[in-house]
Amino acid sequence: MATGGQEHEGASARRRLPPSAHLRVFEPLRAYDDESQLVIAQQRDTPRAELEERLAAESLRRILREISDPFPGPDVEQYRVLHYPGADGVTAPFFCPDQVQTRATIAAEQLDHLMRPQVLALVMPEASRAANAERTDPDRFADEVAHLHTRTSVWGVPLAWFVALREDDHVEIDEDEQSLLGVRLAAPAVQVLERTRVAAASLAINAPELDILDELTSLGDWLKSFHEDSIVELDYGLLADYVWPDDSPQDLRLGIDSLGDGDMVGAAASYRRLTNRWVRVRQNARSN
């Protein structure tokens, strides 16, 4: 269990940002090139909670700075470290680059389809987008888009992620004196891929019309692009304070099993429990 003993600027910043869940892939050190390994060596002793606090504070400063430019600069890459216990009982470190500049650029492109142009111009002026494009290395951007280590969801967790990680997986809890700041579940990528494969095969036979089938296929294709010895992590972030302990993985698993058994009543009951839990969370996103 990771804890924060007192109020920090970063911890406060985390509570001021929208609650977001993250699905991350942590690769072993040997998966990175020599240059990246040198950066990792300089950062690997930074406590996870300290890094999360710093990244949240930097994000908030970008949003609130006087010159309206929410994009990060091409700074030195930041790496999260996950210490995962192996089958032999030995804990080994795994690493996940933040890739914040690339993720911010992708998020900006997605906003084009979600916000009215007048509002978008206030949040993200064209001058800031042009400046970001100018300072972005196109080769690095293309490489990171093809090998993006983090997926993010605001005010909710995609159903496919509950297939990937389960409530009895390795867990780390990040909290301070006020609330949960995050709960992180982790499992080996090979295990996660097997879970997604089995669930997708069952749904393809019993409920091919469900959107989650496409989500599982996309998730499996994404995970196959990483080192086979990687670790997958689901980080609830501030959403943990709303739902943890969370029965969503179990409810989804029961629902898929019920579909396989032809038990439509059981499947409907599982889905109802799952959706009711997260509808209440999403209602907070629309509250003033």
N, C-alpha and C positions, 0 to 999 in steps of 0.2 A: 504494500500500500504506500503510495506516494502522498505526502501531505505538505501543506504550506503552513508554517507555524504562525504567521502573522500577516497583516494586511500589506500587500505590495502594490506598487503602481500598476504592474502588469496584471495581477490578479483582479484589480479593480477594472482595468481595461477589458479583461475578458467578460466581465459581467455587463459591460456597456455595449458589447457587440452582439448582433443577432445570434441566438443559439443555433449552432451548426454542428452537424455530424460529419465525420471524415472517415473514409475508407482508405487506408494507406498500405503500401507494400514496402516492407523493410528488406533490403537485400544484404547478403553477407559482404564483408569487406572486399573479397576477391572479385566481386561483380563490378567493381569500380576501377576506372583507369588510375594511373599513377598520380596525376594531378589531383583528382578527387580524393584519393587516399591520403594525400598530404594535408588537405583541408580537414578531412575527417579526424586525422590524428590530432589536430589542434583543438578540435571541438568535442571530442568523444567523452571528455570528463565533465562536460557541462551537465548539471542535473536537468532532467526532463522538465520539471516544473519551472525551473528558472528560464529555460529556453521558451516554453509556452508563454510565460509572462512577458518576456521581452518582445516576442513576435507580435503578441496582441497589442502591446503598447505602441510598437512601431506602426501597426496597421491603423490604430486610432489616431496617431499623430498625422498620418497621411490624409486621413479623411477630414481632419479638423484644421489643417494648416491654411493660412490666409490665402496663399496662391492656390486656386482650385485645380489641383492635380493629384488625384488619388492613386496614381500609378507609382509603384516602387521603382527604384533605380536598379541598374545591373550590379548590385553589390556582391560580395563574396557569398557563395551559397551557404545556407544554414542546414545542418543535418540533425534530424532527431535520432536518438539512439534508443533502441529497444533491447533490453536484456532478457533473452528468452531461454528457459530451461530446456535442455535437450533430453532425449530418451535416456541418456547415460547419466543424467543428473547434473551435468555440467552446464552452467549458464554461459551463453555466448552472446556477443553484441551483434545487432543488425542495424542497418542505417537507411534512413529515408530522407532524400533531399526535399527541401520545402518548395523549390521551384516557383517562388511567389510571383516573379515577374511574368512568367509564362501563364500561370493560372489567372493572374489579374487581367491579362490581355484576352484570354479566352472568355472570362466572365464579362468583360466589356462588350465583346462581340455578341454574347447572348442577350445582353440588355437591349440591344438594338431591336429585338423582337418582343420585348416585354414592357418597354416604357414609351410614352409619347415623346416625339422628338423634342418638344419644348422643355419637358421635364428632364430628359436625358442631357440636354445641353447645359442645364444648370448643375447637374450632378457631375457631369463629365464633359467639360467644354472641348470643342474640337481642337483647340490649341494644345490641350493636355494629351489628347489622343495622338496628335501629330508628333509631339515631343517624345511620347513613349515609343512610337514607331521608329523615330530617328535613332533612339538610343538602344533599340533592340537588335541584337545580333541575329540575322535571319537564319543562319545555319544552326545556331544553338536553339533558337525557338523551334525550328522544325524537328530537331532531335528530341527536344523535351516533349513536344506534342505527341510524338510517336512513342514516347516512353515516360508518360506522366505518372508519377508515383502516388498521386493523391486525387481522390474524388470527394466532392463536398456536396452536402445537402443542407439547406437552411430550413429550420422549423420542422424537421421530420427525418425519417430514415427510410430509404427505399426498401421495399419488401425483399428484394434479392439479397440485400446485405444481411438480413436475418436468416437466410439460408447459409450464407458464408460463415457467419460466426454464431456460436451458441452460448447459452448462459453458463455452461460448465467448462468453457474454455479458460485459458490463463487470463486472469483479471488483474488490473491495476486501478486503484482508486486515487484520484487527485482531488483534494479538498482543502479548505481552509476553515477558519473558525465560524464562518457564516453559512457556507453551503458547499455542495459538490461542484467542482469545477470541471470534472470529467470522469468518466468510467471507460476503461479501454479493455476490450476483449481481443485476444490474439490467438492465432492457430497457424500451423504450417501451411504454406500455399498448396502443397500436394493434397493435403486433407481438405482444404477449402475447395479445390478444383473437383475433388471426388464428390463432395456434397452438392456442388452446383450441377455436376453431371447427372447424378442420381435424381435430383429434384427435377431437372429439365426433362429427363427421359420419362419420368412419371407424368408430368404435366402435358408433355407432347401426346401421350396416349389418352389421358383422362380429361384434360381441359386445355386443348390447344389454342382456344380463343383468348386465354388470359394474358394480359400484358406482361406479367411477371416472367413468362417464358422467354420473351425477347430480352428482358433485363438479365436473365440468367445466362443467356447465350452471349450477350455483350460482355458480361462480367467474366465469363470463362475465357473468352478471346483476349480480354485485357490481361488477365492474370498469366496467361501463357507466354506473354512477352517478357516476363521477368525470370530471374535465375530460379532454377527448380528448388533451391534450398531456402527460398525467401519465406518471410513470415508476413501474414496479413493481419492488419489491426483495424478494428472498428472502434472509433473514438466517439462516444456520445456527446462530448463537450458539455455545454451547459444544459443540454436536453436531459442529462442524467438526473438533474434536480427535479424534473417533472415526472420521470417514469421509473427510476431505479429503486428497487430491483425490478427488472423488466422481464415479463413473460412472453414478449413478442416472438422471439425465436421458437419457443416451445409451441405457441399458438399456431404459428405458420407451419411448423413441422407436422403438428397434429392435423391441420387442415389438408395438407398435401397427402398425408397418409390416409385420411378419410376419403378423399377423392379416389385414391387408388383402390380402396375397399368398396367403393360405390355407396358410401355413407354420406349422402348429401346433407342430411340434418347435422351430422357431426362437423362436416366441412363448413357449413353456414354458421354454426355456433362458434367455431374457432375464428372465422373471419370477422364475425361480429365483435368478439372480444378484442381482437386486434385493432379494428378500425375505430371502435369506441374509445380505446385508450389514446390513439393518436389524433382523433378528431378534437378531443379536448385540448391537446397540445397545440394544434394548428389554430384553434380559436384565439389563442393568445397572440398569434402573429397578426390577427386582424383587429385586436383591441387597441384602443387609443391610450 
